[in-house]
Structures are given as structure tokens and as C-alpha cells.
Amino acid sequence: MDTGRPPLWQEEPTARPRMPDAVRTAAVRAVIIVALTLIQAMVAFLSTLAGSWLAFPAVLSTVASTVVATWAVLDVWVTRQVWVQRHGVHSQPSSTARQLRRERRRARRAATR
């Protein structure tokens, strides 16, 4: 059914490929934990300013949450490293790099003769 109008959206190729599922899951988990930790830190700060009884438990739980958030961010990094190590990044030298290497090798051989 062609209405003659342009489509609402056009799919464009992305600049980078999508993150692997395991890395993306760890990243989403880390973002949620860090966001909750920041909210908790703000509650602790404001309750400390207000002199509320909630200030001390909030500060203690914020310290614990900071440790958990750090662990979550490190989990993203470790998960990414493990994924790259298991699945590998297939890279090939470009033809120009190969050509430059050949020329340098020829120059070295000619210099030693």
C-alpha cells in the first residue's frame, strides 16, 4: 500500500556494531546500580543537611552501594575482555601497511648487503 509519502523512519547503518549480549546485559545492570547509588547518595546528603535520623543509615548504605556499583562497572570491563578473548577480534593488516613493511624489509636487506 503505497501512499506516496516518505516513510516515517529510514534505517541507517550504524557506525559501530552492536555490543555482545553478555556485555550489554552487564552494562545495563551497571547503569541501573550506579543510578540507584547516586540517588541514594543524594538522599544521604540531603538527610544529613536536614539533620534527620535517616542520615546515618543512609550514609552507611551509600558506602556499601558504592562498593557494589564499583563491582558492577568492573564486571562490564571483565565481561568485555572475556568476550573478546573467547570470540576474538578478527583484524587483518591493511594492504598499505603490508606494502610499507615490504619496502622497509627490502631497504634493510639492501643495506646489509
N, C-alpha and C positions, 0 to 999 in steps of 0.2 A: 504494500500500500504506500505509494509514493505521493506525498502531499506537495512536493516542490519546495519545501522548506529545508534549510540546512539542519543536520542532526543537532540534538541538544549538546552532545559532547563528542569529541573525537579522541580516540585512543592514540596516544603518542608513545613512542618507545622511551623507556626510562634510561637515565644516564648510567645508573648502576644496577646490577642485577639484585634481585630481592635477597634479603638475608635468609640463611637457612632456618628451618622451623625451630630447631633447638635454641639457636642464638636469639631469634626473635622472641621466643617464649621467655627466655631468661631476661631479655631486655625489658619486656613489658612488665614482668614481675618486679624488676629493679626499679622501674619508673614509679610503679604504684607504691612500693615500700618507701622510696625516697620522698614521694609526695606526702604520704601519711606522716613520715618523720618530720618533715618541715611544718606541717600543720600542728603536730604535737609540740614541736619546739616553740611555735608561736603561742600556743595555749599556755605552755610553761612560762614563757616570758611575760605574757600579759597577766597571768595569775600571780606571778612574782611581783610585778609592779602594783597590782591591786592589793597585795598583802593577804591573799586568800590562803586558806588551809590546803587547797589543792596544789599549791606551788611546789612543795617538796616532793610529793609522789609524782607529779608531772615531770619535774626535772630528772628524777631517777629513771622514769620510764623513757624519757627522751634520750638519756645516755645509752640505755640498753637498745633503743631503736636505732641509734646512730651506729652501733656495732653491727646490728642486723643489716642496715642499709649498706654499710661498707662491704659486708659479706656478699650482699646481692649484686653490687656493682662488680666486685671481683669475680663473682660467678659468671657474669656476662663475658668478661675478658677470658676466663679459663675455658668456658664453653666454646667461644670463638676459636681459641687456639687449638683445642681438641678437635673441633670440626675440620679446621684447615689441615691439621696433621693427619687425620683419618682419610679425608677425601682429597686432599692435595689441591694445590692451585696449579693448573696446567699453564705454564708460561713457556714461550718459545722466544729465543732472541730474534730481534728484527733483522731483516736482511742487511740493513745498513750497518748494524753493529757487527754482524758477521764479516761484512766486507772490510770494515776498518781493522778488525782483528787479523784478517788475512794479510792486509797491507803491512801492518806492524810486524807480523811474523816474517814476511818476505824481507822487510828492511833489516830486521835483526839478523836473519841468515846471511844477507848480503854484507852486513857489517862484520860478521865473524869470519868471513872468507878473505 
